Amino acid sequence: SDFEKTVADVFSEFQPLSLFLTKVAGIEDRFNNTGAVSLKDILSPLMGTLEASCQFNFMFDIPWLVKQYPKQFRDKPMLLVHGDQGRSEAEMKTDAAQFPHISLCRAKLEMMYGTHHTKMMFLLYDCGMRVVIHTANLISNDWHQKTQGVWISPLFPKLTEGGNTSAGASVIGDSPTKFKRDLLAYVQAYQVVPLAAWERHIRQHNMSAASVYIVGSVPGRHSGDKKMLWGHMKVKKVLKEAGPEHQKVGSWPVIGQFSSIGSLGASMDQWLCDEWLGSLSQCRGNMGTPLSHSKLQLVYPSKENVRLCLEGYGGGGCLPYSIKTARKQIYLNNFVRQWRADGRGRTEAIPHIKTYTRVSPDCKEAAWFIVTSANLSKAAWGALEKQKTQLMIRSYEIGVLFLPRHFGELESFPVGPTAEEVRDSDNVMLPIPYDLPPPNYQKGDRIWMWDVPCVDLPDRHGKKYCPP
Ligand SMILES: CC(C)c1cccc2c(O)c(C(=O)O)cnc12
């Protein structure tokens, strides 16, 4: 039964995809006992005996974060990688100063409007290391009543011989998805001294069991063969080389699901449907036929989704889509679908998770799946410039891409609408975080914008929404 399952049980039940949601306060136990973890679970001694950790993120509540570590690990060295500058960096330094084991590392943000969105943990144990790539800020609210995604790596054992000598260009202890090579390239892109030690730790571990691809974004104008390393061009490259066949999935819809939307251009053909969808609809054997934009579905909470959520209108505080941006791209209203997750008990847990996938018309199979920090924006995924010779990215992002072929020669992933189905299935099943197909917005409903008042109907706490 579900009572008294340890995090080790929860972890092993959801292998080999190792894709979890975060626990949500206030929903039925069964939706938290399977396929879901808390930050304390991830940091539990049952996952390994911690020696040191590195936390990449955007928002940090340092005293709260320290309390998520088991007492016996609260003095282990912790590096926080952030993008704060000026006053907020000063505040972070003040908070960190009270903890001698914590050091800070600021990521360079030289592109205007770039942010350090990446949410990742390096957990160094006495017997190996783990990588966790997720979507939650290191603040209590992000782990309380929201839907967040977490990929937890296998325990990567230490390489026996001097593993950190990389044999020329190739990397020792890598996987068929080149997980270690690409993770090293991502970490190296920061060019900051404190990460050199973590680069060495990564080199010294055998990551051959990693069955996902790294999909990272680093700020810059990437050209030549570096153009395919990051953002939507990395997805395009991997899907073209190793994705499912065009004749099988070429007509399947692509579904994007995210918690914010950038300025995407005055028409859908400028970036959304040509460039971005052009990359995410790539597949093997594709003769370049673009996917019709009727096959694009964008899951983003409506005003009613926010009004009825566990947090009430306040839940919309992590959905920073502004009316200023929205009114420049009304065409998005043709693509948006509601957030509904009855299968996971999370229809009322605002989605801060970001996922991208391609599913069969009958919603029973998925061609691939991505969980990432990247919202639907050019800053995150990149925008091609100079006659498509360079990819301009503003922010740091990271996610993982699951391809069926790396999970047992599958052509596609069977989709599991509930965590129990995934747990009890003998074959690999994708624990999809939301219900398929995503429902249309109801008549009279609208896209959630965080700077638009809601004074007609109260939320579950009897409140109206009057943003500052
Ligand atoms: C507009 C900005 C400051 C913002 C508002 C609300 C939530 C945000 C958030 O959750 C992230 C993130 O998770 O990386 C990043 N910016 C967020």
The ligand as a MOL file (V3000), in Angstrom:
LIG
                    3D

  0  0  0     0  0            999 V3000
M  V30 BEGIN CTAB
M  V30 COUNTS 17 18 0 0 0
M  V30 BEGIN ATOM
M  V30 1 C 8.9540 38.4520 -14.1550 0
M  V30 2 C 9.8190 37.6390 -13.2550 0
M  V30 3 C 10.5560 38.4340 -12.2070 0
M  V30 4 C 9.0810 36.5010 -12.5890 0
M  V30 5 C 7.8710 36.7030 -11.9610 0
M  V30 6 C 7.2110 35.6270 -11.3500 0
M  V30 7 C 7.7610 34.3620 -11.3520 0
M  V30 8 C 8.9910 34.1440 -11.9880 0
M  V30 9 C 9.6070 32.8560 -12.0040 0
M  V30 10 O 9.0020 31.7960 -11.4300 0
M  V30 11 C 10.8270 32.6920 -12.6310 0
M  V30 12 C 11.5150 31.3830 -12.6100 0
M  V30 13 O 10.9820 30.4150 -12.0400 0
M  V30 14 O 12.6210 31.2820 -13.1400 0
M  V30 15 C 11.4360 33.7980 -13.2300 0
M  V30 16 N 10.8700 35.0100 -13.2190 0
M  V30 17 C 9.6710 35.2080 -12.6220 0
M  V30 END ATOM
M  V30 BEGIN BOND
M  V30 1 1 1 2
M  V30 2 1 2 3
M  V30 3 1 2 4
M  V30 4 1 4 5
M  V30 5 2 4 17
M  V30 6 2 5 6
M  V30 7 1 6 7
M  V30 8 2 7 8
M  V30 9 1 8 9
M  V30 10 1 8 17
M  V30 11 1 9 10
M  V30 12 2 9 11
M  V30 13 1 11 12
M  V30 14 1 11 15
M  V30 15 2 12 13
M  V30 16 1 12 14
M  V30 17 2 15 16
M  V30 18 1 16 17
M  V30 END BOND
M  V30 END CTAB
M  END
